[in-house]
Amino acid sequence: NLDQWTMRQSSLELQLMIKQTPNNEMNSLLENIAKATIEVFQQSAETGSSSGSTASNMPSSSKTKPVLSSLERSGVWLVAPLIAKLPTSVQGHVLKAAGEELEKGQHLGSSSRKERDRQKQKRL
């Protein structure tokens, strides 16, 4: 429930949490922050993809109205600026976790591409 009004508070809370965490628990905290960040984007992608199909079917006049998108309402667009305000160690863990998720997605995407190629060859 991050919004523009609670972003500064969330940033300060995270910074305080990072400063108060003992060194031996820091890696675990950074991994948890990274996982939570990735989960936010994954959840928004899942909800966005399900509502995206209905948005494309709407008349063009309703598309031009200044209505907040589901991403704007959920505060997902504020996650990146929030992470950018945190120490570079947090940013590094988030980038590493994002890279791992992208690699998983690429691997799945390439296997589905291979499957589509096989199906095309079967049709020929």
DRENTORKOL-3810 file (N, C-alpha, C; in nm, 4 decimals):
REM DRENTORKOL-3810
@n.u->0.0830; n.v->-0.1199; n.w->0.0000; ca.u->0.0000; ca.v->0.0000; ca.w->0.0000; c.u->0.0870; c.v->0.1255; c.w->0.0000
@n.u->0.1842; n.v->0.1270; n.w->-0.0870; ca.u->0.2739; ca.v->0.2409; ca.w->-0.1025; c.u->0.2066; c.v->0.3454; c.w->-0.1902
@n.u->0.2051; n.v->0.4691; n.w->-0.1430; ca.u->0.1562; ca.v->0.5780; ca.w->-0.2256; c.u->0.2493; c.v->0.6966; c.w->-0.2088
@n.u->0.2225; n.v->0.8031; n.w->-0.2830; ca.u->0.3141; ca.v->0.9170; ca.w->-0.2798; c.u->0.3196; c.v->0.9822; c.w->-0.1424
@n.u->0.2187; n.v->0.9601; n.w->-0.0596; ca.u->0.2151; ca.v->1.0224; ca.w->0.0722; c.u->0.2929; c.v->0.9399; c.w->0.1750
@n.u->0.3042; n.v->0.8106; n.w->0.1540; ca.u->0.3739; ca.v->0.7242; ca.w->0.2504; c.u->0.5131; c.v->0.6828; c.w->0.2035
@n.u->0.5544; n.v->0.7312; n.w->0.0871; ca.u->0.6832; ca.v->0.6893; ca.w->0.0326; c.u->0.7996; c.v->0.7321; c.w->0.1216
@n.u->0.8002; n.v->0.8557; n.w->0.1671; ca.u->0.9093; ca.v->0.9038; ca.w->0.2524; c.u->0.9142; c.v->0.8249; c.w->0.3822
@n.u->0.7998; n.v->0.7983; n.w->0.4402; ca.u->0.7945; ca.v->0.7197; ca.w->0.5627; c.u->0.8500; c.v->0.5799; c.w->0.5390
@n.u->0.8106; n.v->0.5175; n.w->0.4290; ca.u->0.8592; ca.v->0.3828; ca.w->0.3977; c.u->1.0096; c.v->0.3827; c.w->0.3762
@n.u->1.0590; n.v->0.4853; n.w->0.3098; ca.u->1.2025; ca.v->0.4962; ca.w->0.2862; c.u->1.2782; c.v->0.5078; c.w->0.4181
@n.u->1.2302; n.v->0.5926; n.w->0.5062; ca.u->1.2967; ca.v->0.6112; ca.w->0.6355; c.u->1.2897; c.v->0.4839; c.w->0.7200
@n.u->1.1762; n.v->0.4155; n.w->0.7159; ca.u->1.1628; ca.v->0.2909; ca.w->0.7911; c.u->1.2607; c.v->0.1847; c.w->0.7412
@n.u->1.2731; n.v->0.1739; n.w->0.6104; ca.u->1.3674; ca.v->0.0767; ca.w->0.5544; c.u->1.5112; c.v->0.1134; c.w->0.5882
@n.u->1.5452; n.v->0.2417; n.w->0.5780; ca.u->1.6811; ca.v->0.2848; ca.w->0.6114; c.u->1.7126; c.v->0.2584; c.w->0.7583
@n.u->1.6168; n.v->0.2841; n.w->0.8462; ca.u->1.6364; ca.v->0.2576; ca.w->0.9887; c.u->1.6535; c.v->0.1076; c.w->1.0139
@n.u->1.5714; n.v->0.0284; n.w->0.9476; ca.u->1.5804; ca.v->-0.1168; ca.w->0.9627; c.u->1.7182; c.v->-0.1663; c.w->0.9189
@n.u->1.7691; n.v->-0.1118; n.w->0.8093; ca.u->1.8999; ca.v->-0.1529; ca.w->0.7584; c.u->2.0099; c.v->-0.1131; c.w->0.8563
@n.u->2.0010; n.v->0.0068; n.w->0.9123; ca.u->2.1042; ca.v->0.0529; ca.w->1.0062; c.u->2.1011; c.v->-0.0248; c.w->1.1372
@n.u->1.9835; n.v->-0.0697; n.w->1.1800; ca.u->1.9710; ca.v->-0.1394; ca.w->1.3073; c.u->1.9986; c.v->-0.2885; c.w->1.2968
@n.u->2.0076; n.v->-0.3404; n.w->1.1778; ca.u->2.0293; ca.v->-0.4841; ca.w->1.1603; c.u->2.1758; c.v->-0.5178; c.w->1.1853
@n.u->2.2011; n.v->-0.6170; n.w->1.2701; ca.u->2.3407; ca.v->-0.6594; ca.w->1.2934; c.u->2.4029; c.v->-0.7136; c.w->1.1647
@n.u->2.5340; n.v->-0.7026; n.w->1.1549; ca.u->2.6058; ca.v->-0.7452; ca.w->1.0337; c.u->2.5790; c.v->-0.8905; c.w->0.9966
@n.u->2.5670; n.v->-0.9779; n.w->1.0973; ca.u->2.5479; ca.v->-1.1193; ca.w->1.0669; c.u->2.4080; c.v->-1.1496; c.w->1.0112
@n.u->2.3128; n.v->-1.0561; n.w->1.0242; ca.u->2.1778; ca.v->-1.0756; ca.w->0.9713; c.u->2.1509; c.v->-0.9877; c.w->0.8481
@n.u->2.2492; n.v->-0.9080; n.w->0.8091; ca.u->2.2294; ca.v->-0.8120; ca.w->0.7008; c.u->2.1987; c.v->-0.8807; c.w->0.5677
@n.u->2.2693; n.v->-0.9866; n.w->0.5347; ca.u->2.2481; ca.v->-1.0549; ca.w->0.4080; c.u->2.1052; c.v->-1.1071; c.w->0.3978
@n.u->2.0545; n.v->-1.1619; n.w->0.5073; ca.u->1.9176; ca.v->-1.2131; ca.w->0.5085; c.u->1.8166; c.v->-1.0998; c.w->0.4870
@n.u->1.8383; n.v->-0.9870; n.w->0.5524; ca.u->1.7495; ca.v->-0.8723; ca.w->0.5361; c.u->1.7505; c.v->-0.8222; c.w->0.3920
@n.u->1.8694; n.v->-0.8109; n.w->0.3345; ca.u->1.8799; ca.v->-0.7626; ca.w->0.1969; c.u->1.8106; c.v->-0.8577; c.w->0.0995
@n.u->1.8245; n.v->-0.9867; n.w->0.1223; ca.u->1.7572; ca.v->-1.0839; ca.w->0.0363; c.u->1.6056; c.v->-1.0733; c.w->0.0501
@n.u->1.5573; n.v->-1.0506; n.w->0.1728; ca.u->1.4132; ca.v->-1.0366; ca.w->0.1936; c.u->1.3586; c.v->-0.9118; c.w->0.1249
@n.u->1.4328; n.v->-0.8019; n.w->0.1319; ca.u->1.3906; ca.v->-0.6797; ca.w->0.0635; c.u->1.3863; c.v->-0.7027; c.w->-0.0867
@n.u->1.4873; n.v->-0.7701; n.w->-0.1399; ca.u->1.4923; ca.v->-0.7978; ca.w->-0.2838; c.u->1.3765; c.v->-0.8877; c.w->-0.3261
@n.u->1.3499; n.v->-0.9928; n.w->-0.2486; ca.u->1.2397; ca.v->-1.0838; ca.w->-0.2821; c.u->1.1060; c.v->-1.0104; c.w->-0.2788
@n.u->1.0871; n.v->-0.9273; n.w->-0.1770; ca.u->0.9614; ca.v->-0.8525; ca.w->-0.1665; c.u->0.9443; c.v->-0.7575; c.w->-0.2843
@n.u->1.0527; n.v->-0.6950; n.w->-0.3265; ca.u->1.0470; ca.v->-0.6034; ca.w->-0.4408; c.u->1.0067; c.v->-0.6776; c.w->-0.5674
@n.u->1.0673; n.v->-0.7919; n.w->-0.5905; ca.u->1.0364; ca.v->-0.8710; ca.w->-0.7098; c.u->0.8919; c.v->-0.9193; c.w->-0.7050
@n.u->0.8450; n.v->-0.9602; n.w->-0.5868; ca.u->0.7075; ca.v->-1.0080; ca.w->-0.5724; c.u->0.6069; c.v->-0.8982; c.w->-0.6062
@n.u->0.6372; n.v->-0.7745; n.w->-0.5682; ca.u->0.5471; ca.v->-0.6627; ca.w->-0.5997; c.u->0.5296; c.v->-0.6505; c.w->-0.7503
@n.u->0.6412; n.v->-0.6567; n.w->-0.8232; ca.u->0.6329; ca.v->-0.6441; ca.w->-0.9681; c.u->0.5668; c.v->-0.7652; c.w->-1.0322
@n.u->0.5906; n.v->-0.8840; n.w->-0.9778; ca.u->0.5271; ca.v->-1.0034; ca.w->-1.0330; c.u->0.3758; c.v->-0.9984; c.w->-1.0125
@n.u->0.3332; n.v->-0.9567; n.w->-0.8931; ca.u->0.1903; ca.v->-0.9474; ca.w->-0.8665; c.u->0.1247; c.v->-0.8416; c.w->-0.9544
@n.u->0.1937; n.v->-0.7295; n.w->-0.9744; ca.u->0.1359; ca.v->-0.6260; ca.w->-1.0587; c.u->0.1295; c.v->-0.6716; c.w->-1.2041
@n.u->0.2273; n.v->-0.7508; n.w->-1.2465; ca.u->0.2253; ca.v->-0.8024; ca.w->-1.3833; c.u->0.1105; c.v->-0.9008; c.w->-1.4011
@n.u->0.0856; n.v->-0.9823; n.w->-1.3000; ca.u->-0.0244; ca.v->-1.0787; ca.w->-1.3086; c.u->-0.1584; c.v->-1.0079; c.w->-1.3128
@n.u->-0.1791; n.v->-0.9093; n.w->-1.2271; ca.u->-0.3057; ca.v->-0.8370; ca.w->-1.2270; c.u->-0.3168; c.v->-0.7475; c.w->-1.3488
@n.u->-0.2046; n.v->-0.6931; n.w->-1.3949; ca.u->-0.2062; ca.v->-0.6076; ca.w->-1.5128; c.u->-0.2378; c.v->-0.6848; c.w->-1.6390
@n.u->-0.1871; n.v->-0.8074; n.w->-1.6489; ca.u->-0.2131; ca.v->-0.8859; ca.w->-1.7693; c.u->-0.3580; c.v->-0.9312; c.w->-1.7745
@n.u->-0.4195; n.v->-0.9552; n.w->-1.6595; ca.u->-0.5588; ca.v->-0.9977; ca.w->-1.6604; c.u->-0.6512; c.v->-0.8809; c.w->-1.6906
@n.u->-0.6159; n.v->-0.7598; n.w->-1.6463; ca.u->-0.7012; ca.v->-0.6447; ca.w->-1.6736; c.u->-0.6619; c.v->-0.5756; c.w->-1.8033
@n.u->-0.5452; n.v->-0.6068; n.w->-1.8568; ca.u->-0.4994; ca.v->-0.5421; ca.w->-1.9789; c.u->-0.5836; c.v->-0.5780; c.w->-2.0996
@n.u->-0.6360; n.v->-0.6991; n.w->-2.1032; ca.u->-0.7149; ca.v->-0.7390; ca.w->-2.2181; c.u->-0.8466; c.v->-0.6630; c.w->-2.2238
@n.u->-0.9039; n.v->-0.6314; n.w->-2.1084; ca.u->-1.0289; ca.v->-0.5566; ca.w->-2.1101; c.u->-1.0050; c.v->-0.4117; c.w->-2.1461
@n.u->-0.8901; n.v->-0.3574; n.w->-2.1101; ca.u->-0.8611; ca.v->-0.2181; ca.w->-2.1426; c.u->-0.8475; c.v->-0.1982; c.w->-2.2927
@n.u->-0.7975; n.v->-0.2968; n.w->-2.3630; ca.u->-0.7800; ca.v->-0.2826; ca.w->-2.5071; c.u->-0.9135; c.v->-0.2899; c.w->-2.5806
@n.u->-1.0159; n.v->-0.3469; n.w->-2.5166; ca.u->-1.1461; ca.v->-0.3582; ca.w->-2.5806; c.u->-1.2343; c.v->-0.2370; c.w->-2.5563
@n.u->-1.1890; n.v->-0.1431; n.w->-2.4732; ca.u->-1.2700; ca.v->-0.0267; ca.w->-2.4420; c.u->-1.2708; c.v->0.0692; c.w->-2.5596
@n.u->-1.3778; n.v->0.1480; n.w->-2.5719; ca.u->-1.3800; ca.v->0.2489; ca.w->-2.6781; c.u->-1.2695; c.v->0.3509; c.w->-2.6582
@n.u->-1.2266; n.v->0.4120; n.w->-2.7690; ca.u->-1.1136; ca.v->0.5040; ca.w->-2.7618; c.u->-1.1451; c.v->0.6269; c.w->-2.6781
@n.u->-1.2710; n.v->0.6663; n.w->-2.6691; ca.u->-1.3051; ca.v->0.7841; ca.w->-2.5898; c.u->-1.2796; c.v->0.7605; c.w->-2.4416
@n.u->-1.3017; n.v->0.6389; n.w->-2.3936; ca.u->-1.2772; ca.v->0.6120; ca.w->-2.2524; c.u->-1.1290; c.v->0.5959; c.w->-2.2229
@n.u->-1.0483; n.v->0.5640; n.w->-2.3245; ca.u->-0.9042; ca.v->0.5519; ca.w->-2.3038; c.u->-0.8403; c.v->0.6874; c.w->-2.2786
@n.u->-0.8974; n.v->0.7935; n.w->-2.3303; ca.u->-0.8364; ca.v->0.9247; ca.w->-2.3173; c.u->-0.8690; c.v->0.9928; c.w->-2.1857
@n.u->-0.9612; n.v->0.9386; n.w->-2.1091; ca.u->-0.9953; ca.v->0.9987; ca.w->-1.9802; c.u->-0.8796; c.v->0.9801; c.w->-1.8830
@n.u->-0.8526; n.v->1.0803; n.w->-1.7996; ca.u->-0.7411; ca.v->1.0690; ca.w->-1.7050; c.u->-0.7773; c.v->0.9832; c.w->-1.5842
@n.u->-0.7894; n.v->0.8557; n.w->-1.6053; ca.u->-0.8204; ca.v->0.7614; ca.w->-1.4991; c.u->-0.6906; c.v->0.6946; c.w->-1.4568
@n.u->-0.6728; n.v->0.6766; n.w->-1.3264; ca.u->-0.5523; ca.v->0.6109; ca.w->-1.2774; c.u->-0.5545; c.v->0.4642; c.w->-1.3167
@n.u->-0.4416; n.v->0.4175; n.w->-1.3649; ca.u->-0.4310; ca.v->0.2756; ca.w->-1.3983; c.u->-0.4200; c.v->0.1947; c.w->-1.2700
@n.u->-0.4365; n.v->0.0650; n.w->-1.2828; ca.u->-0.4254; ca.v->-0.0209; ca.w->-1.1649; c.u->-0.2852; c.v->-0.0154; c.w->-1.1066
@n.u->-0.1831; n.v->0.0025; n.w->-1.1925; ca.u->-0.0459; ca.v->0.0132; ca.w->-1.1430; c.u->-0.0273; c.v->0.1402; c.w->-1.0617
@n.u->-0.0858; n.v->0.2498; n.w->-1.1087; ca.u->-0.0741; ca.v->0.3758; ca.w->-1.0350; c.u->-0.1483; c.v->0.3675; c.w->-0.9027
@n.u->-0.2642; n.v->0.3032; n.w->-0.9029; ca.u->-0.3403; ca.v->0.2900; ca.w->-0.7787; c.u->-0.2678; c.v->0.2014; c.w->-0.6789
@n.u->-0.1994; n.v->0.0988; n.w->-0.7274; ca.u->-0.1329; ca.v->0.0052; ca.w->-0.6367; c.u->0.0008; c.v->0.0576; c.w->-0.5849
@n.u->0.0530; n.v->0.1634; n.w->-0.6428; ca.u->0.1788; ca.v->0.2192; ca.w->-0.5960; c.u->0.3014; c.v->0.1503; c.w->-0.6500
@n.u->0.2863; n.v->0.0601; n.w->-0.7462; ca.u->0.4003; ca.v->-0.0129; ca.w->-0.8017; c.u->0.5010; c.v->0.0835; c.w->-0.8630
@n.u->0.4531; n.v->0.1883; n.w->-0.9238; ca.u->0.5416; ca.v->0.2845; ca.w->-0.9903; c.u->0.6313; c.v->0.3569; c.w->-0.8914
@n.u->0.6037; n.v->0.3493; n.w->-0.7611; ca.u->0.6870; ca.v->0.4137; ca.w->-0.6595; c.u->0.7952; c.v->0.3223; c.w->-0.6040
@n.u->0.7905; n.v->0.1950; n.w->-0.6372; ca.u->0.8869; ca.v->0.0998; ca.w->-0.5808; c.u->1.0284; c.v->0.1312; c.w->-0.6281
@n.u->1.0460; n.v->0.1580; n.w->-0.7569; ca.u->1.1804; ca.v->0.1856; ca.w->-0.8092; c.u->1.2424; c.v->0.3106; c.w->-0.7457
@n.u->1.1704; n.v->0.4230; n.w->-0.7351; ca.u->1.2300; ca.v->0.5383; ca.w->-0.6655; c.u->1.2601; c.v->0.5102; c.w->-0.5191
@n.u->1.1779; n.v->0.4275; n.w->-0.4566; ca.u->1.2022; ca.v->0.3920; ca.w->-0.3166; c.u->1.3325; c.v->0.3137; c.w->-0.3041
@n.u->1.3530; n.v->0.2151; n.w->-0.3891; ca.u->1.4755; ca.v->0.1353; ca.w->-0.3852; c.u->1.5956; c.v->0.2224; c.w->-0.4195
@n.u->1.5774; n.v->0.3177; n.w->-0.5085; ca.u->1.6878; ca.v->0.4055; ca.w->-0.5491; c.u->1.7374; c.v->0.4909; c.w->-0.4328
@n.u->1.6527; n.v->0.5161; n.w->-0.3338; ca.u->1.6926; ca.v->0.5968; ca.w->-0.2189; c.u->1.7649; c.v->0.5149; c.w->-0.1121
@n.u->1.7667; n.v->0.3834; n.w->-0.1286; ca.u->1.8293; ca.v->0.2958; ca.w->-0.0302; c.u->1.9772; c.v->0.2768; c.w->-0.0645
@n.u->2.0547; n.v->0.2243; n.w->0.0293; ca.u->2.1984; ca.v->0.2024; ca.w->0.0042; c.u->2.2231; c.v->0.1125; c.w->-0.1170
@n.u->2.3407; n.v->0.1266; n.w->-0.1737; ca.u->2.3744; ca.v->0.0499; ca.w->-0.2949; c.u->2.3751; c.v->-0.1002; c.w->-0.2697
@n.u->2.3992; n.v->-0.1418; n.w->-0.1466; ca.u->2.3959; ca.v->-0.2855; ca.w->-0.1181; c.u->2.2553; c.v->-0.3404; c.w->-0.1387
@n.u->2.1536; n.v->-0.2629; n.w->-0.1021; ca.u->2.0155; ca.v->-0.3058; ca.w->-0.1239; c.u->1.9856; c.v->-0.3078; c.w->-0.2729
@n.u->2.0273; n.v->-0.2040; n.w->-0.3424; ca.u->2.0047; ca.v->-0.1960; ca.w->-0.4863; c.u->2.0699; c.v->-0.3144; c.w->-0.5584
@n.u->2.1892; n.v->-0.3501; n.w->-0.5141; ca.u->2.2593; ca.v->-0.4632; ca.w->-0.5745; c.u->2.1838; c.v->-0.5939; c.w->-0.5571
@n.u->2.1307; n.v->-0.6156; n.w->-0.4376; ca.u->2.0541; ca.v->-0.7384; ca.w->-0.4141; c.u->1.9260; c.v->-0.7399; c.w->-0.4977
@n.u->1.8611; n.v->-0.6248; n.w->-0.5096; ca.u->1.7390; ca.v->-0.6176; ca.w->-0.5901; c.u->1.7713; c.v->-0.6453; c.w->-0.7364
@n.u->1.8796; n.v->-0.5863; n.w->-0.7864; ca.u->1.9184; ca.v->-0.6106; ca.w->-0.9254; c.u->1.9537; c.v->-0.7571; c.w->-0.9489
@n.u->2.0227; n.v->-0.8169; n.w->-0.8529; ca.u->2.0595; ca.v->-0.9579; ca.w->-0.8655; c.u->1.9333; c.v->-1.0448; c.w->-0.8704
@n.u->1.8383; n.v->-1.0175; n.w->-0.7806; ca.u->1.7139; ca.v->-1.0944; ca.w->-0.7786; c.u->1.6347; c.v->-1.0730; c.w->-0.9068
@n.u->1.6331; n.v->-0.9500; n.w->-0.9571; ca.u->1.5625; ca.v->-0.9216; ca.w->-1.0820; c.u->1.6283; c.v->-0.9953; c.w->-1.1988
@n.u->1.7598; n.v->-0.9968; n.w->-1.2002; ca.u->1.8318; ca.v->-1.0690; ca.w->-1.3048; c.u->1.8013; c.v->-1.2168; c.w->-1.3029
@n.u->1.7955; n.v->-1.2742; n.w->-1.1830; ca.u->1.7634; ca.v->-1.4166; ca.w->-1.1714; c.u->1.6235; c.v->-1.4447; c.w->-1.2235
@n.u->1.5281; n.v->-1.3564; n.w->-1.1924; ca.u->1.3911; ca.v->-1.3750; ca.w->-1.2413; c.u->1.3845; c.v->-1.3621; c.w->-1.3928
@n.u->1.4595; n.v->-1.2668; n.w->-1.4462; ca.u->1.4619; ca.v->-1.2510; ca.w->-1.5920; c.u->1.5224; c.v->-1.3719; c.w->-1.6604
@n.u->1.6273; n.v->-1.4290; n.w->-1.5991; ca.u->1.6872; ca.v->-1.5498; ca.w->-1.6562; c.u->1.5881; c.v->-1.6648; c.w->-1.6568
@n.u->1.5106; n.v->-1.6769; n.w->-1.5509; ca.u->1.4079; ca.v->-1.7813; ca.w->-1.5469; c.u->1.3077; c.v->-1.7593; c.w->-1.6584
@n.u->1.2665; n.v->-1.6351; n.w->-1.6765; ca.u->1.1694; ca.v->-1.6026; ca.w->-1.7804; c.u->1.2244; c.v->-1.6262; c.w->-1.9186
@n.u->1.3517; n.v->-1.5913; n.w->-1.9423; ca.u->1.4129; ca.v->-1.6133; ca.w->-2.0729; c.u->1.4211; c.v->-1.7620; c.w->-2.1022
@n.u->1.4566; n.v->-1.8374; n.w->-2.0003; ca.u->1.4674; ca.v->-1.9818; ca.w->-2.0209; c.u->1.3313; c.v->-2.0389; c.w->-2.0589
@n.u->1.2275; n.v->-1.9972; n.w->-1.9890; ca.u->1.0944; ca.v->-2.0457; ca.w->-2.0208; c.u->1.0511; c.v->-1.9970; c.w->-2.1580
@n.u->1.0839; n.v->-1.8720; n.w->-2.1887; ca.u->1.0463; ca.v->-1.8168; ca.w->-2.3187; c.u->1.1147; c.v->-1.8885; c.w->-2.4324
@n.u->1.2415; n.v->-1.9223; n.w->-2.4153; ca.u->1.3130; ca.v->-1.9888; ca.w->-2.5244; c.u->1.2602; c.v->-2.1298; c.w->-2.5452
@n.u->1.2211; n.v->-2.1973; n.w->-2.4378; ca.u->1.1681; ca.v->-2.3321; ca.w->-2.4558; c.u->1.0315; c.v->-2.3271; c.w->-2.5218
@n.u->0.9511; n.v->-2.2248; n.w->-2.4911; ca.u->0.8213; ca.v->-2.2161; ca.w->-2.5565; c.u->0.8392; c.v->-2.1787; c.w->-2.7035
@n.u->0.9414; n.v->-2.0998; n.w->-2.7352; ca.u->0.9706; ca.v->-2.0673; ca.w->-2.8749; c.u->1.0074; c.v->-2.1947; c.w->-2.9509
@n.u->1.0889; n.v->-2.2778; n.w->-2.8879; ca.u->1.1265; ca.v->-2.4036; ca.w->-2.9516; c.u->1.0034; c.v->-2.4898; c.w->-2.9757
@n.u->0.9139; n.v->-2.4895; n.w->-2.8775; ca.u->0.7907; ca.v->-2.5677; ca.w->-2.8913; c.u->0.7064; c.v->-2.5151; c.w->-3.0064
@n.u->0.6958; n.v->-2.3822; n.w->-3.0201; ca.u->0.6196; ca.v->-2.3236; ca.w->-3.1304; c.u->0.6830; c.v->-2.3596; c.w->-3.2649
@n.u->0.8157; n.v->-2.3574; n.w->-3.2719; ca.u->0.8842; ca.v->-2.3950; ca.w->-3.3960; c.u->0.8544; c.v->-2.5402; c.w->-3.4329
@n.u->0.8535; n.v->-2.6267; n.w->-3.3314; ca.u->0.8232; ca.v->-2.7677; ca.w->-3.3560; c.u->0.6808; c.v->-2.7834; c.w->-3.4097
@n.u->0.5875; n.v->-2.7089; n.w->-3.3511; ca.u->0.4479; ca.v->-2.7181; ca.w->-3.3958; c.u->0.4334; c.v->-2.6667; c.w->-3.5389
@n.u->0.5070; n.v->-2.5621; n.w->-3.5736; ca.u->0.5021; ca.v->-2.5105; ca.w->-3.7103; c.u->0.5533; c.v->-2.6151; c.w->-3.8083
@n.u->0.6630; n.v->-2.6838; n.w->-3.7696; ca.u->0.7202; ca.v->-2.7850; ca.w->-3.8577; c.u->0.6247; c.v->-2.9019; c.w->-3.8753
@n.u->0.5530; n.v->-2.9359; n.w->-3.7701; ca.u->0.4556; ca.v->-3.0459; ca.w->-3.7798; c.u->0.3436; c.v->-3.0110; c.w->-3.8767
@n.u->0.3020; n.v->-2.8843; n.w->-3.8791; ca.u->0.1949; ca.v->-2.8414; ca.w->-3.9677; c.u->0.2393; c.v->-2.8465; c.w->-4.1135
@n.u->0.3664; n.v->-2.8225; n.w->-4.1386; ca.u->0.4175; ca.v->-2.8239; ca.w->-4.2761; c.u->0.4324; c.v->-2.9653; c.w->-4.3194
END
